[in-house]
Amino acid sequence: MKISVVEARDLSEAWFMCLCEAMDKGYEYKIDRGSYAGQKRKELDLAVIQISYPGTRPLVPDVPQGVPPPSTMDYVESYLPYLMTSHRKKGEQYTYGQYLEKQIARVIRMYREDGYNTNQAFMSVGSSRSLSQRDPPCLRMIDTRIRDGRLKFIAYFRSWDLWAGFPSNLAAIQLLKEYMAGEIGIEDGELVAMSKGLHLYEYSWGLAKAVIRVS
């Protein structure tokens, strides 16, 4: 298993560097089960992305003229309730928020009441029943840490669409981190994201090449 380590300054740079890594080193295969079954994708074995200043604006990447943007801030803001609240729209199997909403409040309270030096402020997504779902949750955990007066996140995705999912997910997770840091009364810190399934679907290979070529 090859571990791809990406060290980036901000979310946009992280996305671009991961595009380059996936196009250059991604394992190409046909999907047997899951989203876009029967089609191909390029996937990194294990990606570890460390982002030093994830709060740098804009949170979503710019793309060359003629390339459809992978995300927008309007979409990210509409996505936030899916991440942070238990409300489910019609047709949704689940939301991340149905698992995270109560945990967010508990983690904030834990740090405020018990102090910062703990390894217990961990938030999980999914359950033992998730494996039986047609599309189990992709985000599976957000771990937290406070060092030097800053809140840091470590997020893990079991499967992760690099073209469209990555920019929207990380922008929303960053906004969640900023909210929690404010509620705890500390500064915002770095973001580390990991996945053993960071991938580009075949439809996005040409788009990724256009971004890389122009940039």
HUURVEN-V201129 format. One record per residue. RES is the residue in one small letter. PHI is phi as a letter, one per 30 degrees, with the letter a starting at -180 (999 if undefined). OMEGA is omega in whole degrees, 0 to 359 (NA if undefined). NEAR is the number of other C-alpha atoms within 12 Angstrom. Layout:
res:RES phi:PHI omega:OMEGA near:NEAR
res:RES phi:PHI omega:OMEGA near:NEAR
//
This chain:
res:m phi:999 omega:180 near:12
res:k phi:c omega:178 near:16
res:i phi:c omega:177 near:21
res:s phi:c omega:181 near:29
res:v phi:c omega:181 near:23
res:v phi:c omega:176 near:30
res:e phi:c omega:186 near:27
res:a phi:b omega:178 near:25
res:r phi:d omega:185 near:24
res:d phi:b omega:185 near:32
res:l phi:d omega:181 near:39
res:s phi:d omega:179 near:35
res:e phi:d omega:179 near:31
res:a phi:d omega:179 near:37
res:w phi:d omega:181 near:46
res:f phi:d omega:181 near:36
res:m phi:d omega:178 near:33
res:c phi:d omega:174 near:44
res:l phi:e omega:180 near:42
res:c phi:d omega:182 near:31
res:e phi:d omega:182 near:34
res:a phi:d omega:180 near:40
res:m phi:d omega:183 near:33
res:d phi:d omega:190 near:21
res:k phi:b omega:183 near:23
res:g phi:d omega:176 near:32
res:y phi:d omega:183 near:25
res:e phi:c omega:179 near:22
res:y phi:a omega:176 near:19
res:k phi:c omega:184 near:19
res:i phi:d omega:177 near:20
res:d phi:d omega:184 near:12
res:r phi:b omega:179 near:14
res:g phi:j omega:180 near:22
res:s phi:d omega:180 near:22
res:y phi:h omega:178 near:17
res:a phi:e omega:182 near:15
res:g phi:j omega:177 near:14
res:q phi:c omega:184 near:19
res:k phi:c omega:170 near:24
res:r phi:b omega:173 near:33
res:k phi:c omega:189 near:34
res:e phi:b omega:175 near:40
res:l phi:d omega:183 near:38
res:d phi:e omega:177 near:26
res:l phi:a omega:181 near:30
res:a phi:c omega:175 near:38
res:v phi:b omega:186 near:30
res:i phi:c omega:179 near:39
res:q phi:c omega:184 near:31
res:i phi:c omega:188 near:34
res:s phi:d omega:183 near:26
res:y phi:b omega:185 near:29
res:p phi:d omega:180 near:39
res:g phi:d omega:179 near:31
res:t phi:d omega:178 near:25
res:r phi:c omega:358 near:18
res:p phi:d omega:180 near:22
res:l phi:d omega:179 near:34
res:v phi:c omega:186 near:37
res:p phi:d omega:169 near:33
res:d phi:d omega:178 near:25
res:v phi:b omega:180 near:27
res:p phi:d omega:178 near:18
res:q phi:e omega:181 near:12
res:g phi:j omega:178 near:11
res:v phi:c omega:180 near:21
res:p phi:d omega:181 near:19
res:p phi:d omega:180 near:24
res:p phi:d omega:180 near:31
res:s phi:a omega:175 near:31
res:t phi:b omega:178 near:24
res:m phi:d omega:176 near:24
res:d phi:d omega:179 near:14
res:y phi:d omega:181 near:22
res:v phi:e omega:181 near:29
res:e phi:d omega:176 near:23
res:s phi:d omega:180 near:18
res:y phi:d omega:184 near:30
res:l phi:e omega:178 near:30
res:p phi:e omega:177 near:24
res:y phi:d omega:181 near:30
res:l phi:d omega:193 near:39
res:m phi:c omega:183 near:33
res:t phi:b omega:183 near:24
res:s phi:d omega:180 near:22
res:h phi:d omega:179 near:22
res:r phi:c omega:175 near:19
res:k phi:d omega:180 near:15
res:k phi:e omega:179 near:8
res:g phi:j omega:180 near:8
res:e phi:d omega:176 near:17
res:q phi:d omega:184 near:20
res:y phi:a omega:166 near:29
res:t phi:b omega:174 near:30
res:y phi:d omega:182 near:38
res:g phi:d omega:179 near:33
res:q phi:d omega:175 near:27
res:y phi:c omega:190 near:29
res:l phi:c omega:189 near:33
res:e phi:e omega:182 near:26
res:k phi:d omega:180 near:20
res:q phi:d omega:178 near:29
res:i phi:e omega:180 near:36
res:a phi:d omega:181 near:25
res:r phi:d omega:179 near:21
res:v phi:d omega:177 near:34
res:i phi:e omega:181 near:34
res:r phi:d omega:179 near:20
res:m phi:e omega:181 near:25
res:y phi:d omega:183 near:31
res:r phi:d omega:186 near:22
res:e phi:c omega:188 near:14
res:d phi:c omega:180 near:16
res:g phi:j omega:190 near:21
res:y phi:c omega:187 near:27
res:n phi:d omega:179 near:18
res:t phi:b omega:175 near:18
res:n phi:c omega:185 near:17
res:q phi:c omega:185 near:21
res:a phi:d omega:186 near:30
res:f phi:c omega:181 near:27
res:m phi:c omega:183 near:32
res:s phi:c omega:178 near:30
res:v phi:b omega:179 near:33
res:g phi:j omega:180 near:28
res:s phi:a omega:179 near:17
res:s phi:d omega:179 near:12
res:r phi:d omega:184 near:13
res:s phi:d omega:183 near:18
res:l phi:d omega:181 near:15
res:s phi:d omega:179 near:12
res:q phi:d omega:178 near:16
res:r phi:d omega:177 near:15
res:d phi:b omega:180 near:22
res:p phi:d omega:179 near:27
res:p phi:e omega:177 near:32
res:c phi:d omega:174 near:34
res:l phi:d omega:183 near:40
res:r phi:c omega:178 near:33
res:m phi:a omega:168 near:32
res:i phi:b omega:176 near:36
res:d phi:c omega:184 near:32
res:t phi:b omega:177 near:39
res:r phi:a omega:173 near:35
res:i phi:c omega:175 near:34
res:r phi:b omega:177 near:19
res:d phi:h omega:177 near:14
res:g phi:i omega:181 near:20
res:r phi:b omega:178 near:26
res:l phi:d omega:180 near:38
res:k phi:c omega:178 near:37
res:f phi:c omega:169 near:38
res:i phi:b omega:184 near:33
res:a phi:c omega:179 near:36
res:y phi:b omega:176 near:35
res:f phi:c omega:178 near:36
res:r phi:d omega:177 near:28
res:s phi:b omega:190 near:31
res:w phi:a omega:177 near:40
res:d phi:d omega:185 near:36
res:l phi:d omega:185 near:43
res:w phi:d omega:187 near:43
res:a phi:c omega:183 near:30
res:g phi:d omega:184 near:31
res:f phi:e omega:183 near:41
res:p phi:d omega:181 near:39
res:s phi:d omega:181 near:36
res:n phi:d omega:184 near:40
res:l phi:d omega:177 near:47
res:a phi:d omega:179 near:41
res:a phi:d omega:178 near:35
res:i phi:d omega:177 near:45
res:q phi:d omega:178 near:44
res:l phi:d omega:175 near:33
res:l phi:d omega:180 near:39
res:k phi:d omega:178 near:41
res:e phi:d omega:178 near:29
res:y phi:d omega:182 near:24
res:m phi:d omega:177 near:35
res:a phi:d omega:179 near:33
res:g phi:d omega:180 near:20
res:e phi:d omega:178 near:22
res:i phi:d omega:180 near:28
res:g phi:j omega:180 near:22
res:i phi:b omega:180 near:25
res:e phi:d omega:176 near:22
res:d phi:d omega:183 near:32
res:g phi:b omega:186 near:34
res:e phi:d omega:180 near:37
res:l phi:b omega:175 near:42
res:v phi:c omega:179 near:38
res:a phi:b omega:181 near:46
res:m phi:b omega:174 near:37
res:s phi:a omega:171 near:32
res:k phi:c omega:180 near:28
res:g phi:b omega:177 near:34
res:l phi:d omega:191 near:41
res:h phi:b omega:171 near:44
res:l phi:c omega:174 near:43
res:y phi:d omega:184 near:37
res:e phi:e omega:182 near:29
res:y phi:d omega:185 near:19
res:s phi:c omega:182 near:28
res:w phi:d omega:180 near:26
res:g phi:d omega:178 near:18
res:l phi:d omega:179 near:29
res:a phi:d omega:178 near:36
res:k phi:d omega:180 near:25
res:a phi:d omega:178 near:22
res:v phi:d omega:181 near:30
res:i phi:d omega:183 near:24
res:r phi:d omega:183 near:16
res:v phi:d omega:182 near:15
res:s phi:d omega:NA near:18
//
